[in-house]
Amino acid sequence: MKIRDIVNRDIVTLTNCEHEPIHIPGSIQPHGFLLGINLDWKIEFCTANINEFLDLVYKDILGRKFSEIFGAPAQKELYDYVHNQKEQSVFPLELQLKGILFQIAIHKSGPVYVLEAEPQLRGKEQMADLYAQTIQFVSNMNNTRSLKELCALVAEGTREITGYDRVMIYRFDENYNGEVFAESCREDLEPFLGLHYPHTDIPVQARELYMKNLLRLIVDIGYEPVPIFTIDDQENKNLDLSLSTLRSTSPIHVEYLKNMGVGATLTISLIHHDRLWGLIACHHYSPKNISPEIRLAAKLQGQFITAQIDLRQLNDEYEIARKTNKALERLTALNLPLEQHSFEIICADIELLKLCNATGVSICIGDKTYKNGITPPDEDINKIISAIAINEYGKTFSTNKLSNHVPDLVSYEHVSGIIYFSLGNDNNIIWYRPETVGVINWAGDPEKAIIIDSNGLHPRNSFNLWKQIIKHQSEVWLQPELNAALSYAHFLHNQIILLMLSDEEEKYRNLSDVLRETNLELENINWISTHDLQEPLRKIQLIASKVLSDTSETPSIAVLDSLQRITKSANRMQNLLIDILKYTRIKNTIESFQKVSLNYIMEETLQDMKEIILENKAIVECENLPEIHAVPFLMKQLFSNIMQNSLKYASINRPPVIKVTASQEPEINEYSNKVYCHWVTFTDNGIGFEQQYAESIFKIFTRLHTLEKYDGSGVGLALCKKIMQTCNGNIRAVGKLNEGTEITIYFPCDPDDSLIAK
């Protein structure tokens, strides 16, 4: 049987240091030993140092059953513990192996159960002391108000419980740069409180492991890694130690801690909203180990922080929220007029600045900009608005470092931070904050966190104070300030809408007055054209008729021709006035809609047109027609006009034939999506027309032929369209030149769906 170790010997370089496989080091720390057992209870992995704790050699136990080496009772205890998840998540298993008592932590890594055994450090009788300390801590915790006070208390309590020389509460920013937020340390040690550490100090893969394994212990920084051995029965065989307590540490991290002079560490993850919020970092300046009970108590300290983060942050922000809400209430209570002047009143109110603790504000409405406080020039305001639009930051945008987004302003002294809200239609409001020159105290130069020399890759060895000056940056906008700004932006948007509606209402009121006056004038003109003009027209016709019938004196041929033309023109004019009267009568009708049989309408129409049909030798073929809801006299006018149009434009080459067909198949109008249930088609074999004129023939006074060729007023088909509009129906025409015309009228399904009914 061939045996090999699984130590990871890959060289770490600048190009792969952020991907160093720290979860599979293939080795452990020497203060305990490790066994890997498969699902058949065979020992797959064993560390080389098992002989330092038991009278066993790793070569002799690999591939053998656990019960064969340690006995069936031990295997039974182990089995029961593995299947009791509740107990497993709290305390390690106390198990005798070969007569020696060990505390064993167990977790599953793929198909392998990983057993990590450590000698028992102290008994559970000391749990009472830890319990008393925890009760006292909870009592003291209730007296803290801010998050910073709570973290300081946790640092002090953790140091008291664990006995480490230094305990720090380490908080990450959005880029995972760290800050020592709270600290408790020996009086003779230099404090690290307030120092910042670059994100490279804790690379991505390390942060991922902190998310999986909440407690990390290094007992002796100067330890010699112990290799893990396994049976060499498959390629790339390895063991993931992400959840391991004994897992060996990255050589770079070990060197980093040595450069700080640290001898042992304990690290507890602080997880908040599924993100690594920070760490409890414990340092000791000599080797140090702690019992599982103390480790558990230290983890509990971390739970105190993460459970209280939201509450303490709310306490920290409460006073700010109270002030901003007070300003918001005062602003929204203003009695503003519905006119453009209202924005000037709003912008001049000091509460608008207090709303989000800004030093300046601008409101852009249309082509006018209102400003208050310390604001940039209009040129810079336009640049800011353009940059937000170009980068598609959306309707809301805030930053405390505007130079990252708008790089070419005249100055950032007064506009390092902004809150922007779009108010629609290129309107917006922007709050401004000035530059706050800040100093960040780094523990060493953050640009030299990792260095390389002739001997390879190394962490920095200098942690001397390194100050960084931060410019072009304002104070961070707090959430209560952003919330208040958002609420007022919505209010302002509504004010703009109300103002627009008021302007539109005034505009429509003025247009309505103009329209009313115009309609009165048109009615007067219509009255004159349809009534007052009738009288002189009748006189012209009467005089011409008398002259033509006077036998006492025979007029000359020229005079006779003139009189005939006068009579003909007067008749045409009279017909035109009659048609105009019919057209306007449709608009002003107040008759109620009723159920109408189109068969009855067709019979009456044919009876009225009997003489003209016989005169033109026309043939009319009609199917059974539906019942619809309409005004009867309008339907009779409609049928009459359509059929007269067919007879007027009959072909001289063939007798006129008019076919009237009907259907009840629903049809959806492609423009209005209206459903028509009845439609009637009039088809003739007349002269037809080109389809490009299908719309224009329904316009009033529109003619496709000269008066000399075809008589008429140009109102007939326009009258048909007006009737169908009154019925809320539709009319269409399809023409083929020299073949004929097809006119279809459509009636709506809903009997109440009509303009008059409404």
PAGULUM-109952 format. One record per residue (C-alpha): x, y, z; residue in three letters. Coordinates in steps of 0.25 Angstrom, whole numbers, padded with zeros to 4 digits, always signed. Example, Ala and Ser with C-alpha at 12.3 -4.5 7.8 and 13.67 -1.06 7.14 Angstrom:
REM residues 2
+0049-0018+0031ALA/+0055-0004+0029SER/
This chain:
REM residues 758
+0000+0000+0000MET/+0006+0013-0005LYS/+0005+0025+0005ILE/+0007+0040+0002ARG/+0005+0053+0009ASP/-0004+0064+0003ILE/+0004+0076+0006VAL/+0001+0088-0003ASN/+0015+0092-0008ARG/+0010+0102-0019ASP/+0019+0115-0019ILE/+0011+0127-0016VAL/+0014+0139-0025THR/+0009+0153-0027LEU/+0000+0148-0038THR/-0007+0137-0030ASN/-0006+0142-0016CYS/-0021+0146-0016GLU/-0024+0131-0020HIS/-0015+0124-0010GLU/-0022+0111-0007PRO/-0022+0113+0008ILE/-0034+0103+0010HIS/-0025+0091+0005ILE/-0012+0093+0012PRO/-0010+0078+0014GLY/-0005+0081+0028SER/-0009+0085+0042ILE/-0004+0092+0054GLN/+0003+0082+0064PRO/-0006+0085+0077HIS/-0015+0073+0072GLY/-0016+0062+0062PHE/-0026+0060+0051LEU/-0033+0047+0045LEU/-0041+0046+0032GLY/-0051+0035+0033ILE/-0060+0031+0021ASN/-0074+0026+0021LEU/-0069+0012+0023ASP/-0062+0016+0035TRP/-0048+0014+0029LYS/-0037+0024+0032ILE/-0034+0031+0020GLU/-0025+0042+0025PHE/-0016+0043+0037CYS/-0006+0054+0042THR/+0008+0050+0044ALA/+0008+0055+0059ASN/-0002+0044+0064ILE/+0009+0037+0071ASN/+0012+0050+0080GLU/-0002+0047+0086PHE/-0005+0032+0085LEU/+0004+0020+0083ASP/+0001+0019+0069LEU/+0008+0022+0055VAL/+0000+0028+0044TYR/+0005+0017+0034LYS/+0000+0006+0042ASP/-0015+0012+0043ILE/-0017+0017+0029LEU/-0028+0008+0022GLY/-0032+0001+0034ARG/-0046+0002+0041LYS/-0047+0012+0052PHE/-0053+0001+0062SER/-0041-0008+0059GLU/-0032+0003+0064ILE/-0040+0010+0075PHE/-0051+0000+0078GLY/-0065-0002+0076ALA/-0070+0006+0088PRO/-0062+0018+0083ALA/-0068+0017+0069GLN/-0082+0016+0075LYS/-0080+0029+0083GLU/-0075+0036+0071LEU/-0086+0031+0062TYR/-0097+0036+0073ASP/-0090+0050+0073TYR/-0089+0051+0058VAL/-0104+0049+0057HIS/-0107+0059+0069ASN/-0106+0072+0061GLN/-0111+0080+0073LYS/-0100+0075+0083GLU/-0089+0076+0072GLN/-0091+0090+0069SER/-0089+0094+0083VAL/-0078+0086+0090PHE/-0068+0076+0085PRO/-0068+0062+0088LEU/-0061+0057+0100GLU/-0056+0043+0096LEU/-0045+0033+0101GLN/-0036+0028+0091LEU/-0026+0017+0095LYS/-0030+0021+0110GLY/-0026+0036+0108ILE/-0037+0047+0108LEU/-0038+0056+0096PHE/-0048+0067+0092GLN/-0051+0064+0078ILE/-0058+0074+0068ALA/-0064+0067+0056ILE/-0069+0073+0043HIS/-0072+0067+0029LYS/-0063+0070+0017SER/-0069+0064+0005GLY/-0070+0049+0007PRO/-0060+0049+0019VAL/-0063+0052+0034TYR/-0051+0060+0039VAL/-0048+0058+0054LEU/-0039+0068+0061GLU/-0034+0063+0074ALA/-0028+0072+0085GLU/-0024+0068+0099PRO/-0034+0073+0109GLN/-0029+0087+0115LEU/-0039+0089+0127ARG/-0051+0083+0132GLY/-0066+0088+0131LYS/-0066+0091+0145GLU/-0060+0105+0141GLN/-0073+0107+0132MET/-0079+0114+0144ALA/-0069+0125+0144ASP/-0071+0127+0129LEU/-0086+0127+0132TYR/-0084+0138+0143ALA/-0076+0146+0134GLN/-0086+0145+0123THR/-0097+0150+0131ILE/-0089+0162+0136GLN/-0086+0165+0122PHE/-0101+0165+0118VAL/-0104+0174+0130SER/-0093+0184+0126ASN/-0097+0183+0111MET/-0111+0188+0114ASN/-0105+0201+0119ASN/-0098+0204+0106THR/-0105+0213+0095ARG/-0096+0214+0083SER/-0090+0203+0075LEU/-0076+0208+0078LYS/-0079+0207+0093GLU/-0084+0193+0091LEU/-0071+0189+0083CYS/-0062+0195+0094ALA/-0070+0186+0104LEU/-0068+0174+0096VAL/-0054+0176+0094ALA/-0052+0177+0109GLU/-0061+0165+0112GLY/-0054+0156+0102THR/-0040+0160+0107ARG/-0045+0157+0122GLU/-0051+0143+0117ILE/-0039+0139+0108THR/-0027+0145+0115GLY/-0021+0150+0102TYR/-0012+0162+0103ASP/-0019+0170+0092ARG/-0034+0169+0087VAL/-0038+0178+0075MET/-0052+0180+0069ILE/-0048+0181+0054TYR/-0059+0187+0045ARG/-0059+0186+0030PHE/-0063+0197+0020ASP/-0070+0195+0007GLU/-0056+0191+0000ASN/-0052+0182+0012TYR/-0042+0192+0017ASN/-0041+0190+0032GLY/-0042+0199+0044GLU/-0039+0196+0058VAL/-0053+0201+0063PHE/-0051+0197+0078ALA/-0039+0192+0086GLU/-0035+0186+0100SER/-0020+0183+0102CYS/-0009+0183+0113ARG/-0005+0196+0118GLU/+0009+0194+0113ASP/+0005+0192+0099LEU/+0004+0202+0088GLU/-0011+0204+0085PRO/-0016+0201+0071PHE/-0029+0208+0072LEU/-0033+0216+0060GLY/-0023+0210+0051LEU/-0027+0205+0037HIS/-0022+0193+0030TYR/-0023+0191+0014PRO/-0032+0180+0009HIS/-0020+0172+0004THR/-0017+0169+0018ASP/-0029+0159+0018ILE/-0030+0155+0004PRO/-0043+0150-0003VAL/-0041+0135+0000GLN/-0038+0138+0015ALA/-0051+0146+0016ARG/-0058+0134+0010GLU/-0053+0125+0020LEU/-0056+0134+0031TYR/-0071+0134+0026MET/-0071+0118+0027LYS/-0063+0116+0040ASN/-0066+0127+0050LEU/-0054+0123+0059LEU/-0040+0123+0056ARG/-0029+0119+0066LEU/-0014+0120+0064ILE/-0007+0114+0077VAL/+0007+0117+0073ASP/+0012+0126+0062ILE/+0025+0119+0062GLY/+0019+0105+0060TYR/+0024+0095+0050GLU/+0013+0090+0041PRO/+0009+0075+0042VAL/+0007+0068+0029PRO/-0006+0060+0026ILE/-0004+0046+0020PHE/-0013+0038+0012THR/-0013+0025+0003ILE/-0009+0028-0011ASP/-0021+0022-0018ASP/-0026+0033-0027GLN/-0020+0045-0034GLU/-0021+0059-0028ASN/-0026+0053-0015LYS/-0028+0065-0004ASN/-0036+0069+0008LEU/-0043+0082+0009ASP/-0041+0088+0023LEU/-0049+0101+0022SER/-0057+0097+0034LEU/-0045+0092+0042SER/-0040+0097+0055THR/-0026+0091+0054LEU/-0024+0096+0039ARG/-0010+0101+0036SER/-0008+0116+0033THR/-0003+0122+0020SER/+0012+0125+0021PRO/+0010+0139+0017ILE/+0000+0141+0028HIS/+0009+0135+0038VAL/+0021+0144+0034GLU/+0011+0156+0035TYR/+0008+0152+0049LEU/+0023+0150+0053LYS/+0026+0164+0047ASN/+0016+0170+0057MET/+0022+0162+0068GLY/+0010+0153+0071VAL/+0011+0140+0077GLY/-0003+0134+0077ALA/-0017+0139+0071THR/-0031+0136+0072LEU/-0041+0142+0062THR/-0056+0142+0062ILE/-0064+0146+0050SER/-0075+0156+0051LEU/-0086+0153+0041ILE/-0097+0163+0038HIS/-0107+0162+0027HIS/-0099+0151+0021ASP/-0087+0159+0020ARG/-0074+0159+0027LEU/-0076+0172+0035TRP/-0063+0171+0044GLY/-0055+0162+0053LEU/-0051+0161+0068ILE/-0036+0159+0066ALA/-0029+0155+0079CYS/-0014+0155+0080HIS/-0004+0149+0090HIS/+0011+0152+0090TYR/+0014+0138+0094SER/+0008+0124+0090PRO/-0006+0122+0096LYS/-0017+0112+0095ASN/-0031+0113+0101ILE/-0041+0102+0104SER/-0053+0099+0095PRO/-0062+0105+0106GLU/-0054+0118+0106ILE/-0055+0118+0091ARG/-0070+0116+0091LEU/-0071+0128+0101ALA/-0063+0137+0092ALA/-0072+0133+0080LYS/-0083+0137+0088LEU/-0077+0151+0090GLN/-0077+0152+0075GLY/-0092+0149+0075GLN/-0095+0160+0084PHE/-0089+0170+0074ILE/-0096+0165+0062THR/-0109+0163+0068ALA/-0108+0178+0073GLN/-0102+0185+0060ILE/-0116+0189+0054ASP/-0121+0194+0068LEU/-0109+0202+0071ARG/-0108+0208+0058GLN/-0122+0212+0059LEU/-0119+0218+0072ASN/-0107+0226+0066ASP/-0116+0231+0055GLU/-0129+0234+0063TYR/-0125+0248+0066GLU/-0122+0251+0052ILE/-0135+0245+0047ALA/-0143+0253+0057ARG/-0137+0266+0052LYS/-0138+0263+0037THR/-0153+0258+0040ASN/-0156+0271+0047LYS/-0150+0279+0035ALA/-0158+0270+0025LEU/-0171+0273+0033GLU/-0169+0288+0033ARG/-0166+0288+0018LEU/-0178+0279+0014THR/-0187+0288+0023ALA/-0184+0300+0015LEU/-0197+0307+0008ASN/-0191+0308-0006LEU/-0198+0315-0018PRO/-0200+0307-0030LEU/-0191+0316-0039GLU/-0176+0316-0043GLN/-0173+0326-0031HIS/-0175+0314-0021SER/-0162+0308-0025PHE/-0155+0321-0021GLU/-0162+0320-0008ILE/-0158+0306-0005ILE/-0143+0308-0009CYS/-0142+0320+0000ALA/-0147+0312+0012ASP/-0135+0309+0022ILE/-0142+0296+0025GLU/-0139+0290+0011LEU/-0124+0290+0015LEU/-0127+0285+0029LYS/-0135+0273+0023LEU/-0122+0266+0020CYS/-0111+0274+0027ASN/-0107+0280+0014ALA/-0100+0294+0012THR/-0106+0297-0002GLY/-0118+0293-0011VAL/-0122+0296-0025SER/-0136+0293-0032ILE/-0136+0293-0047CYS/-0150+0295-0053ILE/-0151+0296-0068GLY/-0140+0307-0072ASP/-0140+0313-0058LYS/-0131+0309-0047THR/-0134+0313-0032TYR/-0122+0313-0022LYS/-0120+0314-0007ASN/-0107+0313+0002GLY/-0094+0310-0004ILE/-0095+0304-0018THR/-0087+0303-0030PRO/-0088+0312-0042PRO/-0099+0309-0052ASP/-0088+0303-0062GLU/-0084+0293-0052ASP/-0099+0289-0048ILE/-0101+0287-0063ASN/-0088+0278-0064LYS/-0093+0270-0052ILE/-0107+0268-0058ILE/-0101+0264-0071SER/-0091+0254-0065ALA/-0103+0247-0057ILE/-0111+0246-0070ALA/-0099+0241-0078ILE/-0095+0230-0068ASN/-0110+0226-0066GLU/-0109+0227-0051TYR/-0124+0227-0051GLY/-0134+0236-0044LYS/-0127+0236-0031THR/-0112+0237-0028PHE/-0103+0241-0017SER/-0089+0241-0014THR/-0079+0247-0004ASN/-0068+0248-0015LYS/-0073+0255-0027LEU/-0059+0255-0034SER/-0061+0240-0036ASN/-0073+0243-0045HIS/-0071+0257-0051VAL/-0056+0260-0053PRO/-0056+0274-0059ASP/-0063+0283-0049LEU/-0057+0297-0047VAL/-0056+0294-0032SER/-0060+0282-0022TYR/-0058+0291-0010GLU/-0073+0293-0008HIS/-0078+0281-0016VAL/-0071+0269-0012SER/-0084+0262-0008GLY/-0098+0262-0015ILE/-0111+0256-0014ILE/-0118+0257-0027TYR/-0133+0254-0030PHE/-0140+0255-0044SER/-0153+0262-0043LEU/-0157+0257-0058GLY/-0157+0265-0071ASN/-0142+0270-0068ASP/-0146+0276-0055ASN/-0137+0272-0043ASN/-0133+0276-0029ILE/-0119+0275-0024ILE/-0113+0276-0009TRP/-0099+0279-0007TYR/-0088+0277+0003ARG/-0074+0283+0004PRO/-0061+0276+0004GLU/-0056+0271+0017THR/-0041+0269+0017VAL/-0039+0256+0025GLY/-0027+0248+0030VAL/-0026+0233+0030ILE/-0016+0227+0040ASN/-0011+0214+0033TRP/-0003+0203+0040ALA/+0008+0204+0030GLY/+0008+0209+0015ASP/-0005+0202+0009PRO/+0002+0202-0004GLU/+0013+0193+0001LYS/+0005+0183+0008ALA/+0011+0172+0000ILE/+0026+0173-0005ILE/+0035+0164-0013ILE/+0050+0163-0012ASP/+0060+0153-0017SER/+0055+0143-0006ASN/+0040+0143-0011GLY/+0027+0149-0007LEU/+0026+0155+0007HIS/+0016+0164+0015PRO/+0021+0177+0020ARG/+0030+0178+0032ASN/+0027+0192+0036SER/+0014+0196+0044PHE/+0019+0210+0047ASN/+0008+0221+0046LEU/+0005+0225+0031TRP/-0004+0237+0029LYS/-0012+0238+0017GLN/-0019+0252+0013ILE/-0033+0250+0007ILE/-0038+0262-0002LYS/-0050+0264-0011HIS/-0058+0257-0001GLN/-0070+0261+0008SER/-0076+0254+0020GLU/-0084+0242+0017VAL/-0099+0244+0015TRP/-0106+0236+0025LEU/-0118+0228+0022GLN/-0128+0237+0030PRO/-0123+0248+0022GLU/-0125+0241+0009LEU/-0139+0236+0013ASN/-0143+0250+0016ALA/-0138+0256+0003ALA/-0145+0245-0004LEU/-0158+0248+0003SER/-0157+0262+0000TYR/-0153+0260-0015ALA/-0166+0252-0016HIS/-0174+0263-0010PHE/-0167+0273-0020LEU/-0170+0264-0032HIS/-0185+0265-0028ASN/-0184+0280-0026GLN/-0179+0281-0041ILE/-0190+0271-0046ILE/-0201+0280-0039LEU/-0195+0292-0045LEU/-0195+0286-0059MET/-0209+0282-0057LEU/-0213+0296-0052SER/-0206+0302-0064ASP/-0213+0292-0074GLU/-0226+0295-0067GLU/-0224+0310-0069GLU/-0220+0307-0084LYS/-0232+0298-0087TYR/-0241+0308-0080ARG/-0236+0319-0089ASN/-0237+0310-0101LEU/-0251+0306-0097SER/-0255+0320-0097ASP/-0249+0323-0111VAL/-0256+0310-0116LEU/-0269+0314-0110ARG/-0268+0328-0117GLU/-0263+0321-0130THR/-0275+0311-0130ASN/-0285+0323-0128LEU/-0279+0330-0140GLU/-0279+0317-0148LEU/-0294+0315-0144GLU/-0297+0329-0148ASN/-0290+0327-0162ILE/-0297+0313-0163ASN/-0311+0320-0161TRP/-0308+0331-0171ILE/-0303+0320-0181SER/-0315+0311-0179THR/-0326+0321-0176HIS/-0323+0335-0180ASP/-0317+0331-0193LEU/-0329+0323-0197GLN/-0338+0336-0199GLU/-0329+0343-0209PRO/-0326+0330-0216LEU/-0341+0327-0218ARG/-0343+0341-0224LYS/-0332+0338-0234ILE/-0338+0325-0238GLN/-0352+0332-0239LEU/-0347+0344-0247ILE/-0340+0335-0257ALA/-0352+0326-0258SER/-0361+0337-0261LYS/-0352+0343-0272VAL/-0351+0329-0278LEU/-0366+0327-0278SER/-0370+0341-0283ASP/-0375+0339-0297THR/-0377+0354-0300SER/-0363+0356-0304GLU/-0353+0345-0308THR/-0339+0347-0303PRO/-0327+0345-0311SER/-0319+0332-0311ILE/-0308+0338-0303ALA/-0318+0344-0292VAL/-0325+0331-0292LEU/-0312+0323-0290ASP/-0308+0332-0278SER/-0322+0331-0272LEU/-0321+0315-0273GLN/-0307+0316-0266ARG/-0312+0325-0255ILE/-0323+0315-0252THR/-0314+0303-0252LYS/-0304+0310-0243SER/-0315+0314-0234ALA/-0321+0300-0233ASN/-0307+0295-0230ARG/-0305+0305-0219MET/-0319+0301-0213GLN/-0315+0287-0213ASN/-0302+0290-0206LEU/-0309+0298-0195LEU/-0319+0287-0193ILE/-0307+0277-0191ASP/-0300+0286-0182ILE/-0313+0287-0174LEU/-0313+0272-0173LYS/-0299+0271-0169TYR/-0301+0281-0157THR/-0314+0274-0153ARG/-0306+0261-0150ILE/-0297+0269-0140LYS/-0309+0275-0133ASN/-0319+0264-0133THR/-0324+0260-0119ILE/-0333+0248-0124GLU/-0331+0235-0115SER/-0325+0223-0121PHE/-0334+0211-0123GLN/-0335+0198-0129LYS/-0336+0199-0144VAL/-0338+0188-0155SER/-0329+0191-0167LEU/-0338+0183-0175ASN/-0349+0193-0173TYR/-0339+0205-0175ILE/-0336+0198-0189MET/-0350+0197-0193GLU/-0353+0211-0190GLU/-0341+0216-0197THR/-0344+0207-0210LEU/-0358+0213-0210GLN/-0353+0227-0209ASP/-0343+0225-0220MET/-0352+0217-0229LYS/-0353+0227-0240GLU/-0338+0229-0241ILE/-0335+0214-0240ILE/-0344+0212-0252LEU/-0339+0224-0259GLU/-0325+0218-0258ASN/-0329+0204-0261LYS/-0322+0200-0249ALA/-0323+0186-0242ILE/-0323+0186-0227VAL/-0320+0172-0220GLU/-0321+0172-0205CYS/-0319+0161-0194GLU/-0326+0160-0181ASN/-0320+0172-0172LEU/-0318+0172-0157PRO/-0325+0180-0146GLU/-0316+0191-0140ILE/-0317+0202-0130HIS/-0318+0216-0137ALA/-0326+0228-0141VAL/-0336+0223-0152PRO/-0336+0236-0161PHE/-0321+0236-0160LEU/-0320+0222-0165MET/-0330+0225-0177LYS/-0321+0237-0180GLN/-0309+0228-0180LEU/-0314+0217-0189PHE/-0320+0228-0199SER/-0307+0235-0200ASN/-0299+0223-0203ILE/-0308+0217-0213MET/-0310+0231-0220GLN/-0294+0232-0220ASN/-0294+0218-0228SER/-0305+0223-0238LEU/-0298+0236-0240LYS/-0284+0229-0243TYR/-0290+0218-0251ALA/-0282+0213-0264SER/-0288+0217-0277ILE/-0283+0203-0283ASN/-0292+0195-0274ARG/-0305+0195-0266PRO/-0303+0199-0252PRO/-0304+0188-0242VAL/-0304+0190-0227ILE/-0302+0178-0217LYS/-0305+0180-0202VAL/-0299+0169-0193THR/-0298+0167-0178ALA/-0290+0160-0168SER/-0290+0158-0153GLN/-0276+0152-0151GLU/-0269+0161-0141PRO/-0257+0170-0146GLU/-0247+0177-0138ILE/-0243+0191-0143ASN/-0228+0191-0144GLU/-0227+0206-0139TYR/-0236+0207-0128SER/-0238+0192-0124ASN/-0253+0194-0125LYS/-0261+0181-0128VAL/-0272+0183-0138TYR/-0283+0172-0138CYS/-0291+0176-0151HIS/-0286+0181-0164TRP/-0293+0184-0177VAL/-0286+0185-0191THR/-0291+0193-0203PHE/-0284+0188-0216THR/-0286+0194-0229ASP/-0281+0193-0243ASN/-0279+0207-0246GLY/-0266+0215-0250ILE/-0259+0213-0237GLY/-0247+0221-0233PHE/-0232+0219-0229GLU/-0230+0213-0215GLN/-0221+0225-0212GLN/-0234+0234-0210TYR/-0241+0224-0201ALA/-0240+0234-0189GLU/-0241+0247-0196SER/-0255+0244-0202ILE/-0261+0245-0189PHE/-0256+0259-0186LYS/-0266+0270-0188ILE/-0266+0277-0201PHE/-0256+0267-0207THR/-0258+0264-0221ARG/-0251+0254-0231LEU/-0258+0259-0243HIS/-0262+0273-0249THR/-0276+0279-0248LEU/-0277+0278-0263GLU/-0276+0263-0263LYS/-0283+0259-0250TYR/-0292+0268-0243ASP/-0292+0269-0227GLY/-0288+0277-0215SER/-0277+0268-0210GLY/-0285+0266-0196VAL/-0291+0253-0199GLY/-0280+0243-0194LEU/-0276+0253-0183ALA/-0290+0252-0178LEU/-0289+0237-0178CYS/-0276+0238-0170LYS/-0283+0248-0160LYS/-0295+0238-0158ILE/-0286+0226-0155MET/-0277+0235-0145GLN/-0290+0238-0138THR/-0293+0224-0137CYS/-0279+0221-0132ASN/-0278+0212-0144GLY/-0268+0213-0156ASN/-0269+0214-0171ILE/-0259+0209-0182ARG/-0258+0210-0197ALA/-0250+0201-0206VAL/-0249+0205-0221GLY/-0244+0199-0234LYS/-0244+0208-0245LEU/-0254+0205-0256ASN/-0259+0193-0249GLU/-0267+0198-0237GLY/-0267+0203-0222THR/-0270+0195-0209GLU/-0274+0203-0197ILE/-0276+0196-0184THR/-0282+0202-0171ILE/-0279+0196-0158TYR/-0288+0196-0145PHE/-0283+0194-0131PRO/-0286+0182-0122CYS/-0290+0190-0110ASP/-0304+0197-0112PRO/-0300+0208-0103ASP/-0287+0210-0110ASP/-0291+0223-0117SER/-0287+0238-0117LEU/-0302+0242-0115ILE/-0305+0232-0104ALA/-0293+0237-0096LYS/
